[in-house]
Amino acid sequence: MDTGCDKTLTAAQAAQPLISWLVQQGLEGASQEDLLQGYCDQMVALGVPLWRFFLGQRAFHPRFGGIGFHWTATEGISSQAFEYQETPRDDWLRSPLYHFVKNGMEEQRFDLQNGERYQAYPLLVRLHAEGATEYVVSGQQFAKVEDAQFVDANSAPEGILVSLCTQRPGGFDPHELELMRAVMPYLALALKSSANRRMATDLLKVYLGRESGRRVLSGEIQRGSSRQIDAVICLFDLKGFTSLAEQIPGTDLIDMLNDYFGLAVAAIQGHGGNILKFMGDGILTMFDLGSIQVDARAALEAAKDLRAQISARNAERAAEGLPTADFTLALHAGKILYGNIGAENRLDFTVIGPTVNLTARLSNMHEAVGQNIIVSEVVQKAAETTDHDLVSLGRYMLRGVAEPIELFTVYVADEPVD
């Protein structure tokens, strides 16, 4: 039975196959999960008696501050995202990893078989009860820190934090520990490459939208690069926002805006729409799902859901004594240019064209027609058969449009009349 690393090789020699594999995976852009599953599998294949492995890493995400990867010999790799919190989690403050970062350490070992120091940490007490014999903590920073003694454990610099645990009597031997140390910088570098890709994907998706972010990341970054598509343009606005902005404190105004925007984004994305940009109290969105018929039906479903959800949320906000707002929605369809527009050092991935301009003009018609939702005849015809009752609001001449255009609204029988 193999009970440890091949002692005829130095740790550096034994580590070379794993190091080469990590470098290759980093070059190929392997995911963090695949990297860590492979790392743990190969450590075991090298004879390291690894039973449990954990790696923590910062996440550049508007919701999550960090991500943790867990591996066990029986269950393989899994991951968990940790949300931002103003107050650090209690289990983090009581963990050996917090102590390790706070004290600027390079490596720390806990003897869970014969030692006593581990008893100060609930996690290590639990691992001891499960048969663990040694717990080792290590880390690698991605950026130079001038004074490790002054690292903020609640906001550590970018890097990785690793723990390795074994159940073998006597724990890890010196040769195995040297192998771990030899591999650590290469594991960190491969993970840094993977994390940068993941960070770029997450941030572009959040700031540009799912489809726009994907296209930018795939290399569509030249000014003027665009394509013409048929799509439904949807323009969402909050009614009376300017007046509310003069009456509500700034923080409350932002909270209200985020509340309504959250509903709008969920409804639109839930039906396959793409969020293109936020414009003050409005959102420019697009439905491009393969055919103009599918786009039109999806946009009408989103409008229906959004009206119901905002009505329900307004009732909740009123009951809580919070300010409320109504909304308007304009839908139009046609050919649009979708791509990079701007200056060489500042680009916007967006949509332009007569279809977009006409949607904006429809958005200004809500008061004139007395309806919150306005649907152009182009969308009405594209939707063909639909469960929605599209009621004509009449034909109108709009600025910049040569012929009159018929407008519709979505009628709901139980909707209260203003």
C-alpha positions in Angstrom: 0.0 0.0 0.0 1.3 3.5 -0.9 1.4 5.5 2.3 3.2 8.6 1.1 5.2 10.4 -1.7 8.0 8.7 -3.5 10.9 9.5 -1.2 13.5 8.6 -3.9 12.6 12.0 -5.6 13.0 15.4 -4.1 9.8 17.3 -3.5 10.6 19.6 -6.4 11.1 16.6 -8.7 7.9 14.9 -7.5 5.9 18.0 -8.1 7.0 18.6 -11.7 4.2 16.6 -13.4 1.6 18.5 -11.4 3.3 21.8 -11.9 3.3 21.2 -15.7 -0.3 20.3 -15.6 -1.3 23.4 -13.7 0.6 25.6 -16.1 -1.1 24.0 -19.1 -4.6 24.3 -17.4 -3.9 28.0 -16.7 -3.0 28.6 -20.3 -6.1 26.8 -21.6 -8.4 28.8 -19.3 -9.7 25.9 -17.2 -12.4 26.7 -14.7 -11.5 27.1 -11.0 -13.6 23.9 -10.2 -11.7 21.8 -12.8 -8.4 23.1 -11.7 -9.0 22.3 -8.1 -10.5 18.9 -8.7 -7.5 18.0 -10.8 -5.1 19.4 -8.3 -6.6 17.3 -5.5 -6.8 14.2 -7.6 -3.1 14.5 -8.6 -2.0 15.2 -5.1 -3.6 12.0 -4.0 -2.1 10.1 -7.0 1.3 11.4 -5.8 0.8 9.7 -2.5 -0.3 12.7 -0.4 -2.9 11.5 2.1 -5.3 14.4 1.4 -8.7 13.9 3.0 -10.1 17.4 2.9 -9.2 20.6 1.0 -10.5 24.1 1.1 -9.6 27.2 -1.0 -10.9 30.7 -0.5 -10.6 33.5 -3.0 -11.9 37.0 -3.4 -14.8 37.5 -5.9 -15.2 40.7 -7.9 -18.9 40.7 -8.0 -21.5 43.3 -6.9 -23.2 40.7 -4.6 -20.5 38.3 -3.5 -17.3 39.2 -1.7 -15.7 35.8 -1.9 -16.0 32.2 -3.1 -14.9 29.1 -1.3 -14.1 25.7 -2.9 -14.4 22.5 -0.9 -13.0 19.1 -1.8 -13.3 15.8 0.0 -12.0 12.4 -1.0 -15.5 11.1 -1.1 -17.5 14.0 -2.6 -15.1 15.8 -4.9 -15.2 19.6 -5.5 -18.0 22.0 -4.6 -18.2 25.7 -4.3 -20.0 28.3 -2.2 -20.3 32.1 -2.8 -20.2 34.4 0.3 -22.3 37.5 0.1 -21.0 40.9 1.2 -21.7 41.7 4.8 -21.1 44.9 6.8 -20.4 42.8 9.9 -18.0 39.8 9.3 -19.6 36.4 9.7 -19.1 34.8 13.2 -17.9 31.5 11.8 -15.2 33.5 9.9 -14.1 35.4 13.0 -13.8 32.1 14.9 -11.9 30.2 12.1 -8.2 29.4 12.0 -8.2 31.0 8.5 -9.1 34.4 10.1 -6.3 34.0 12.7 -3.9 33.1 9.9 -4.7 36.2 7.8 -4.9 38.6 10.7 -1.4 37.6 11.9 0.2 37.8 8.4 1.4 34.2 8.6 2.9 32.2 5.7 2.0 28.7 7.0 0.4 27.2 10.1 0.0 23.6 11.2 -2.4 22.2 13.7 -1.8 18.8 15.3 -5.3 17.4 15.7 -4.1 14.1 17.1 -2.0 15.1 20.1 -2.0 18.9 20.2 -4.3 21.2 22.1 -4.2 24.6 20.2 -6.9 23.4 17.7 -9.5 23.4 20.5 -9.8 27.2 20.2 -11.5 26.7 16.8 -14.9 25.1 16.4 -14.1 23.9 12.9 -11.0 22.1 14.0 -12.8 20.5 17.0 -15.4 19.1 14.5 -12.7 17.9 12.1 -10.9 16.2 15.0 -14.2 14.4 15.9 -14.4 13.2 12.3 -10.9 11.6 12.5 -8.7 14.3 11.2 -5.1 14.2 12.4 -3.5 17.4 11.0 -4.8 20.7 9.5 -2.4 22.9 7.5 -3.1 26.5 6.4 -1.2 28.3 3.7 -1.8 31.1 1.3 -0.5 33.0 -1.7 -1.0 36.7 -2.4 -1.6 38.0 -6.0 -0.3 41.5 -5.2 2.7 42.7 -3.2 1.9 43.7 0.4 4.5 45.9 2.0 3.8 44.9 5.6 2.0 41.6 6.1 1.5 42.4 9.8 -1.0 45.1 8.8 -3.2 43.0 6.6 -6.9 43.6 7.3 -8.4 40.1 7.9 -11.9 41.4 7.0 -10.6 42.8 3.6 -7.6 40.7 2.7 -5.7 41.5 -0.5 -6.3 39.5 -3.6 -4.9 36.0 -3.4 -5.8 32.4 -2.3 -6.2 31.0 1.2 -5.8 27.2 1.4 -6.3 24.5 4.0 -5.3 20.9 3.7 -6.3 18.1 6.1 -5.5 14.5 6.5 -6.7 11.5 8.6 -3.5 9.6 8.5 -2.0 8.9 11.9 1.0 11.3 12.4 -0.3 13.8 9.8 1.6 14.9 6.8 5.3 14.1 6.7 8.0 16.7 5.8 8.4 15.5 2.2 4.6 15.9 1.6 4.7 19.4 3.0 7.6 20.4 0.8 5.7 19.1 -2.2 2.7 21.2 -1.3 4.9 24.3 -0.9 6.6 23.6 -4.3 3.2 23.4 -6.1 1.5 26.3 -4.3 2.8 29.3 -6.5 1.8 27.4 -9.7 -1.6 26.6 -8.3 -2.1 30.3 -7.4 -1.0 31.5 -10.8 -3.3 29.1 -12.6 -6.2 30.2 -10.3 -5.3 33.8 -10.9 -5.7 33.3 -14.6 -9.0 31.5 -14.2 -10.3 34.0 -11.6 -9.5 36.9 -13.9 -11.5 35.3 -16.7 -14.4 34.7 -14.3 -14.1 38.2 -12.9 -14.3 39.7 -16.4 -17.3 37.6 -17.3 -19.2 38.5 -14.1 -18.4 42.2 -14.4 -19.2 42.5 -18.1 -22.4 40.7 -17.6 -23.4 42.9 -14.7 -22.4 46.2 -16.2 -23.2 45.6 -19.9 -25.8 42.9 -19.8 -25.7 39.2 -20.5 -25.5 39.3 -24.3 -23.5 42.5 -24.6 -21.0 41.3 -22.0 -20.6 38.0 -23.9 -19.9 39.7 -27.2 -17.4 42.1 -25.7 -15.6 39.3 -24.0 -15.5 37.3 -27.2 -13.5 40.2 -28.8 -16.1 42.6 -30.3 -14.3 45.6 -29.0 -13.5 47.7 -32.0 -15.2 51.1 -32.4 -17.9 50.9 -35.1 -18.2 47.1 -35.0 -21.9 46.3 -35.1 -24.5 44.1 -36.7 -28.0 44.7 -37.9 -30.8 42.7 -36.2 -34.5 42.6 -36.0 -35.6 43.0 -32.3 -38.2 44.4 -30.0 -37.0 47.5 -28.1 -38.5 48.1 -24.7 -38.2 51.3 -22.8 -39.1 51.3 -19.1 -39.5 54.5 -17.0 -40.7 55.4 -13.6 -43.5 58.0 -13.6 -43.1 61.2 -11.5 -39.5 60.4 -10.5 -38.3 64.0 -10.9 -40.9 65.2 -8.5 -40.1 62.4 -6.0 -36.4 63.2 -6.2 -37.1 66.6 -4.8 -39.1 65.2 -1.8 -37.1 62.0 -0.8 -33.7 61.9 0.9 -31.0 60.6 -1.4 -30.4 57.3 0.2 -34.2 56.5 0.3 -34.4 57.6 -3.4 -31.6 55.1 -4.4 -33.3 52.4 -2.4 -36.6 53.0 -4.1 -35.0 53.1 -7.5 -33.2 49.8 -6.9 -36.4 48.3 -5.7 -38.3 49.0 -8.9 -35.3 48.4 -11.1 -34.9 45.0 -9.5 -38.5 44.1 -10.4 -38.1 45.4 -14.0 -34.9 43.6 -14.6 -36.2 40.3 -13.2 -39.4 40.5 -15.3 -37.5 41.4 -18.5 -34.7 38.9 -18.1 -37.2 36.3 -17.0 -38.7 36.4 -20.5 -35.3 36.4 -22.3 -34.8 40.1 -22.6 -31.4 41.9 -22.4 -30.8 44.9 -20.2 -28.8 47.4 -22.4 -28.4 50.3 -20.1 -29.9 52.3 -17.2 -30.7 55.9 -18.0 -31.6 57.9 -14.9 -35.0 56.5 -13.9 -35.3 54.5 -17.1 -34.1 51.2 -18.6 -33.4 50.5 -22.3 -33.9 46.8 -23.0 -34.1 44.5 -26.0 -35.7 41.2 -26.9 -33.7 39.3 -29.6 -34.7 35.6 -29.2 -34.5 34.4 -32.8 -37.6 35.7 -34.5 -39.6 38.9 -34.2 -42.7 36.9 -33.4 -41.0 35.3 -30.4 -39.6 38.6 -29.4 -43.0 40.3 -29.5 -44.7 37.7 -27.4 -41.9 37.6 -24.8 -42.0 41.4 -24.5 -45.8 41.4 -24.0 -45.5 38.7 -21.3 -42.8 40.7 -19.5 -45.0 43.8 -19.6 -47.9 41.8 -18.2 -45.8 40.4 -15.4 -44.2 43.7 -14.6 -47.5 45.5 -14.2 -48.7 42.8 -11.7 -45.4 42.8 -9.8 -45.2 46.6 -9.5 -48.8 46.8 -8.4 -48.2 44.2 -5.7 -44.9 45.9 -4.6 -46.6 49.3 -4.4 -49.2 47.9 -2.0 -46.4 46.5 0.1 -44.4 49.8 0.1 -47.5 51.8 1.0 -48.2 49.4 3.9 -44.6 50.0 5.1 -45.0 53.8 4.8 -42.5 54.0 1.9 -42.9 56.2 -1.2 -44.4 54.5 -4.3 -44.1 55.1 -8.0 -45.9 54.0 -11.2 -44.2 53.1 -14.4 -44.5 53.4 -18.2 -43.4 50.9 -20.8 -43.1 51.4 -24.6 -42.6 48.6 -27.1 -41.6 48.9 -30.7 -39.9 46.5 -33.1 -37.7 46.7 -36.2 -34.2 46.8 -37.5 -31.6 48.1 -35.2 -27.8 48.5 -35.2 -26.3 46.7 -32.2 -22.6 47.2 -31.4 -19.8 49.5 -30.3 -20.3 53.3 -30.4 -18.2 56.1 -28.9 -14.6 57.3 -28.8 -11.5 55.2 -29.0 -10.9 55.4 -25.3 -14.6 55.2 -24.2 -17.1 52.9 -25.9 -20.6 51.9 -25.3 -22.1 48.6 -26.5 -25.7 49.6 -27.3 -28.4 50.0 -29.9 -29.1 52.8 -32.3 -31.4 53.5 -35.3 -34.9 54.7 -36.2 -36.5 51.9 -34.2 -34.8 53.0 -31.0 -35.7 56.6 -31.7 -39.4 55.8 -32.3 -39.5 53.8 -29.1 -38.4 56.9 -27.2 -41.1 58.9 -28.9 -43.7 56.4 -27.9 -42.5 56.6 -24.4 -43.4 60.3 -24.4 -47.0 59.5 -25.5 -48.2 58.0 -22.2 -49.9 61.2 -20.9 -51.5 61.9 -24.3 -53.1 58.5 -24.6 -53.7 58.0 -20.9 -52.1 54.5 -20.7 -48.9 53.2 -19.0 -48.1 50.6 -21.6 -47.9 51.5 -25.2 -47.4 48.9 -27.9 -46.7 49.9 -31.6 -48.6 48.3 -34.4 -45.4 46.6 -35.5 -45.2 44.6 -32.2 -49.0 44.0 -32.3 -48.8 42.4 -35.8 -45.6 40.5 -35.0 -47.2 38.9 -31.9 -49.9 37.5 -34.2 -52.1 35.2 -32.0 -51.7 36.1 -28.4 -53.6 35.7 -25.2 -53.2 39.4 -24.5 -56.1 41.8 -25.3 -54.4 44.5 -27.3 -56.7 47.5 -27.5 -56.2 50.2 -30.1 -55.5 53.7 -28.9 -55.8 55.2 -32.3 -53.5 56.3 -35.1 -51.0 59.1 -34.5 -48.5 61.2 -36.5 -45.2 61.2 -34.8 -42.3 63.5 -35.4 -39.8 62.1 -37.9 -42.3 59.4 -39.1 -43.7 59.8 -42.6 -46.9 57.9 -42.0 -49.4 57.6 -39.1 -48.8 54.7 -36.7 -51.4 52.8 -34.7 -50.8 52.4 -31.0 -52.1 49.7 -28.7 -52.2 49.0 -25.0 -52.6 45.8 -23.0 -56.0 45.6 -21.5 -56.5 43.7 -18.2 -60.1 43.4 -17.1 -59.4 43.6 -13.4 -57.0 46.6 -13.7 -58.4 49.6 -11.7 -59.1 52.7 -13.8 -57.1 55.8 -12.9 
